[in-house]
Amino acid sequence: MPPRFVARVRTLAFCTAEWRIRTAMAPKHESEHAMIEQIKTLMVDSGATWVLWLLVALSVCSVGVMLDRARVFLGHRDDVPVLVQDLNRLLGRQDIVGAHARLGRSNSAAAAIALAGLTQWQNGARAAEEAMAAATGLQRSLLEKRLMFLGTVGNNAPFIGLLGTVIGVVGAFEELGRSTVKSGAAATQLAPERVMSTISEALVATAVGLVVAIPAVAVFNFFQGLLTAALDDAGTLGHVLLTHIDGALDAELPSGRALSSSAITPAPEPHLAAPSSGA
């Protein structure tokens, strides 16, 4: 075959393959473009107003959680150093009933944890430690209830506000595109003003998200500090209790050994007098 014919056949085959590839990929690109257009239309039509209402709802819920947690932490407040002194004094003279009553009068989480260990006084330090560990878990769940909501709001509210800003910016560019298509000098002059107005309104969503997030994060960290302090106070009372339990067991140990040795040693046999020879 002539070289020119072969070159033309190769060129025709290459063009045919390229046309087939474009034809096969055209519906996919068109479907993706249609999907993007639908999402854009949905975002522009919905606007950023619903984002602002969502942030307002999250702010109201956050304030409710803050007031609830403040009530709980104030209800569990007590003078722990004084409580430690009283417990040390009462347990030092083996006044278990008085120590139980003193811990029962306190509303603090530390007192509730120490009281759980005091109820296991007769079973030893190991049982008291396990009881206080279980009570610590209960008190922790009680105090940190709903705190994760504040942490979640504080971490995600800025992103929700940013979503509203993105929706507003998309709407602004859509408005700019529509104004450009329209004819007339008046429409061209008003287009930048409309775009800037839409973008400024969209930035409000980001500002509202920050306003919601900053107090939530601050109060969350504050309550986490109170929770840590309460558990540390519980650990202090627990160490005081375990110290006196070990001291009481050490004090009873020598007498217990003496009692056990006397019980094991057989009693001496009675001395019998020898019979007289005169009998």
C-alpha positions in Angstrom: 0.0 0.0 0.0 1.1 3.6 -0.6 2.4 5.4 2.5 0.0 8.2 2.0 -3.0 5.8 2.1 -1.8 4.1 5.2 -1.3 7.5 6.9 -4.8 8.6 6.0 -6.3 5.3 7.4 -4.5 5.7 10.6 -5.7 9.3 10.9 -9.3 8.3 10.2 -9.0 5.5 12.8 -7.6 7.9 15.4 -10.4 10.4 14.7 -13.1 7.7 14.9 -11.7 6.5 18.3 -11.6 10.0 19.7 -15.1 10.7 18.5 -16.3 7.5 20.2 -14.6 8.4 23.5 -16.2 11.8 23.5 -19.6 10.4 22.7 -19.3 7.9 25.5 -18.2 10.5 28.0 -20.6 13.2 27.0 -23.6 11.9 28.9 -21.5 11.5 32.0 -20.3 15.1 31.9 -23.8 16.3 31.2 -25.3 14.3 34.1 -22.6 15.7 36.5 -23.2 19.2 35.2 -27.0 18.7 35.7 -26.5 17.4 39.2 -24.2 20.4 40.1 -26.8 22.8 38.7 -29.6 21.1 40.8 -27.5 21.4 44.0 -26.7 25.0 43.2 -30.3 25.8 42.5 -31.3 24.2 45.8 -28.7 26.2 47.7 -29.6 29.5 46.1 -33.3 28.9 46.5 -33.0 27.9 50.2 -30.7 30.7 51.1 -28.8 31.1 54.3 -31.7 31.9 56.5 -32.3 28.4 57.7 -28.6 28.3 58.8 -29.2 31.3 61.0 -32.3 29.8 62.6 -30.3 26.6 63.2 -27.6 28.6 65.0 -30.2 30.4 67.1 -31.7 27.1 68.1 -28.3 25.7 69.1 -27.6 28.8 71.1 -30.9 28.5 73.0 -30.1 24.8 73.8 -26.6 25.7 74.9 -27.9 28.3 77.3 -30.3 25.7 78.7 -27.5 23.2 79.2 -25.3 25.8 80.8 -28.0 26.7 83.4 -28.7 23.0 84.1 -25.0 22.2 84.7 -24.6 25.3 86.8 -27.4 24.2 89.0 -25.9 20.7 89.4 -22.4 21.9 90.2 -23.7 24.5 92.7 -25.7 21.8 94.4 -22.7 19.6 94.8 -20.5 22.3 96.3 -18.9 21.9 99.8 -15.9 22.9 101.8 -13.7 19.9 101.1 -10.7 20.9 103.3 -13.0 21.1 106.3 -14.6 17.8 105.4 -11.2 16.2 105.2 -10.3 17.4 108.7 -13.6 16.2 110.2 -13.3 12.8 108.5 -9.7 12.4 109.7 -10.7 13.4 113.3 -13.6 11.0 113.4 -11.9 8.0 111.9 -8.9 8.7 114.1 -11.0 7.8 117.1 -12.8 4.9 115.3 -16.1 6.8 115.2 -17.5 5.1 112.1 -21.1 6.2 112.9 -20.1 9.8 113.2 -18.0 9.7 110.0 -20.9 8.2 108.2 -23.2 10.9 109.4 -20.7 13.6 108.6 -20.3 12.4 105.0 -24.1 12.0 104.7 -24.7 15.7 105.5 -22.4 16.8 102.6 -23.8 17.2 99.1 -20.5 17.0 97.4 -19.5 14.3 94.9 -16.4 13.6 97.0 -18.4 12.9 100.1 -20.7 10.5 98.1 -17.6 8.6 96.8 -16.0 8.4 100.3 -19.3 7.3 101.8 -19.4 4.4 99.4 -16.0 3.3 100.6 -16.9 3.8 104.2 -19.7 1.3 103.9 -17.1 -1.3 103.2 -15.0 -0.6 106.3 -15.4 -4.1 107.7 -14.4 -5.7 104.4 -11.0 -4.2 104.1 -9.2 -1.6 102.1 -9.5 -3.5 98.8 -13.3 -3.7 99.0 -13.5 0.0 100.0 -11.3 1.0 97.0 -13.5 -1.0 94.6 -16.6 0.6 96.0 -15.2 4.1 95.6 -14.2 3.3 92.1 -17.7 2.4 91.2 -19.1 5.5 92.9 -16.6 7.6 91.0 -18.0 6.4 87.8 -21.6 7.2 88.8 -20.6 10.7 90.0 -18.7 11.4 86.9 -21.6 10.4 84.6 -23.9 12.6 86.8 -21.7 15.7 86.6 -20.6 15.5 83.0 -24.1 14.8 81.7 -24.9 17.0 78.6 -21.4 18.6 78.7 -20.6 16.8 75.4 -23.4 18.8 73.8 -21.6 22.1 74.7 -18.4 20.7 73.3 -20.1 19.6 70.1 -21.8 23.0 69.6 -18.5 24.8 70.3 -16.6 22.7 67.7 -19.2 22.7 64.9 -21.0 26.1 65.2 -18.3 27.9 63.2 -18.5 25.4 60.4 -22.3 25.7 60.3 -21.9 29.5 60.0 -19.3 28.9 57.3 -21.8 26.8 55.4 -24.3 29.7 55.5 -21.6 32.0 54.2 -20.8 29.6 51.3 -24.4 29.4 50.4 -24.6 33.2 50.4 -21.5 33.6 48.2 -22.9 31.1 45.7 -26.1 33.1 45.6 -24.1 36.3 45.1 -22.3 34.9 42.1 -25.5 33.5 40.7 -27.0 37.0 41.0 -23.9 38.4 39.2 -24.3 36.0 36.4 -28.0 36.9 35.9 -27.2 40.6 35.9 -24.5 40.1 33.3 -26.8 38.3 31.0 -29.3 41.2 31.2 -28.8 44.1 28.8 -28.6 47.7 29.8 -26.1 49.9 31.5 -28.3 50.3 34.6 -28.3 46.5 35.3 -24.5 46.4 34.8 -24.0 49.2 37.4 -26.3 47.6 39.9 -24.7 44.2 39.7 -21.6 44.9 41.9 -23.8 46.5 44.5 -26.1 43.5 44.7 -23.2 41.1 44.9 -21.5 43.0 47.7 -24.8 43.3 49.6 -25.4 39.5 49.2 -21.8 38.7 50.4 -22.1 41.0 53.4 -25.3 39.3 54.4 -23.6 35.9 53.9 -20.8 36.8 56.3 -23.3 37.4 59.0 -23.8 33.6 59.2 -20.1 33.1 60.0 -20.2 35.8 62.7 -23.3 34.2 64.3 -21.5 30.8 64.3 -18.6 32.3 66.2 -20.9 34.1 68.7 -22.6 30.7 69.4 -19.3 28.7 69.6 -17.1 30.9 71.8 -19.4 30.9 74.9 -20.1 27.2 74.5 -16.4 26.3 74.4 -15.6 28.6 77.3 -18.3 27.2 79.6 -17.5 23.6 78.5 -13.9 24.1 79.7 -15.0 25.8 82.9 -17.3 22.9 83.8 -14.6 20.4 82.9 -12.3 22.1 85.4 -15.0 21.8 88.1 -15.4 18.1 87.3 -11.7 17.5 87.5 -11.5 19.4 90.8 -14.4 17.4 92.3 -12.8 14.1 91.3 -9.5 15.2 92.8 -11.3 16.0 96.1 -12.8 12.6 96.0 -9.4 11.1 95.6 -8.2 13.0 98.7 -11.0 11.8 100.8 -10.5 8.3 99.5 -6.8 8.3 100.5 -7.8 9.5 104.0 -10.3 6.7 104.3 -7.9 4.0 103.1 -5.2 5.2 105.4 -7.5 4.7 108.5 -8.7 1.3 107.3 -5.1 0.1 107.0 -4.3 1.6 110.4 -7.3 -0.1 112.0 -6.4 -3.5 110.5 -2.8 -3.1 111.7 -4.0 -2.3 115.2 -6.3 -5.3 115.4 -3.6 -7.7 114.0 -1.5 -8.4 117.2 -4.5 -9.1 119.3 -5.9 -11.4 116.7 -2.7 -13.4 116.6 -2.6 -13.6 120.4 -6.2 -14.8 120.4 -5.5 -17.4 117.7 -2.4 -18.7 119.5 -4.3 -19.1 122.8 -7.0 -20.9 121.1 -4.6 -23.3 119.4 -2.4 -24.0 122.5 -3.9 -26.9 124.5 -4.7 -26.3 128.1 -2.3 -27.8 130.7 -3.3 -31.1 132.2 -4.4 -31.0 135.9 -1.8 -32.2 138.4 -2.8 -35.4 140.2 -1.5 -36.0 143.7 0.3 -39.4 144.2 -1.6 -41.8 146.4 -0.2 -42.2 150.0 1.4 -45.5 151.1 -0.7 -45.7 154.1 -3.8 -46.2 152.0 
